[in-house]
Amino acid sequence: MARISWKEKKKNKEVLEEIGLKHTELLKTIKTRQLAYYGHILRHQSLQKSIMEGKINGKRQRGRKRKSWLGNIEETTTRRINECCEVALNREEWRRTIASNLWQETEQR
């Protein structure tokens, strides 16, 4: 975007100011795209859908559980993942969900 090298060691806040974005706008864009992509994956029979829905066999490593992509979807929408799956199958309803979720988020700030 602004061709800023990591070697310049600028803080994220400085980079966002140079670009002309606010931190909240960037987060909102990321969340919107993440939710839109989630809906896209669920509506198609693909390898990504199989991977996302599947479980990995074996033991988990020690330590804190990693935050999962589906966990982020639940957190962003404030719904359980099975509810999100049902809503995402209907494109129009999923778009309304994304829009209302982002509207609520900007209202809180």
N, C-alpha and C positions, 0 to 999 in steps of 0.2 A: 504494500500500500504506500508507505512513505519511504521505503528502501532504507530503513534504519537497521544497521548491523548490531548484532548482540555484543560486538566488541566495544561499542560506544558506551555500554553499561548505563543506559538510561532507565529510569524508573518507568513502570507502566503508566503511571499518572502523567508523566511528561510526554510520553508517546501519544497517549490519548488526546492530550491537549493540542499537540502538533497536528494530529489528524483532524481534530475538531469534534471529537465524540466525547460523550460523557460515559463514565463507567457503567451507569445503569442502562444506557441505551445499548451498549455492547452486550451486556448480559441478557437484555430483553431479546435482542436479535438472535443470540445463541440459543436461548430457550425456545423461541418460536421455531427456528429451523430444526432443532432437535425433536420437538413434538410433531412437526410436519413430516419429518423423515420416519419417525416411529409409525405414524399412520400409513405412510406409503408402504413400508415394509409389511405391515399386517395385512394389507389388502391384496398382496401378491404372494403366490406360492414361489418362494425362492430359497436359495441357500442361506441368505441372511436371516430369514424368518426361522428356518430350522435351527440355526445356531443360536438365535436369541431365545427361542423357546426351550431349547435343550438343556440338559443338565450334564455336567462333566463328572464322570466317575472318578473315584479315588478320594484320597484324604486331602483336606485343606491344610495349608501351612499354618504354623503358629502365628499368634499375634492378632491384631485387630482385623476384623473383616473388611475387605475392600468395599468401597461404595460401588454398587452395580449401576449399569446404565438404566435398567428397569427401575431401580430404586430412585434414580434421579427423575424419571418420568412420574412416579408416584408422588414424589416430593413437589414437583412443579405443578401438577394438576390437583393435588390434594385429594386424589381418589385412589382406590385400590387398583392394582394392575389388571385384575380380571374385569373391572368396570371399564377401564381404559381400553382394553381389547375389544369389548363389545361396542363401545362408542366409536372407536377408530375404524371399524368396518364400514360405517356410514360416513362417507367423506364430508358431506355438508354438516352433519352434527359434530364431527371432529373439528372442523374449521370453526364452528361456533364456540366449541369448548376452548380451543386455543385462544380465540379472540377475547372471550370473557375472562379467561384466566389472566391474560396479559393486562386487560383493563383493570382488574382487581389489584394486580401487582403495582401498576402505576398509581392507582388511587391510594395505596398504603404508604407510598413514599412521598 
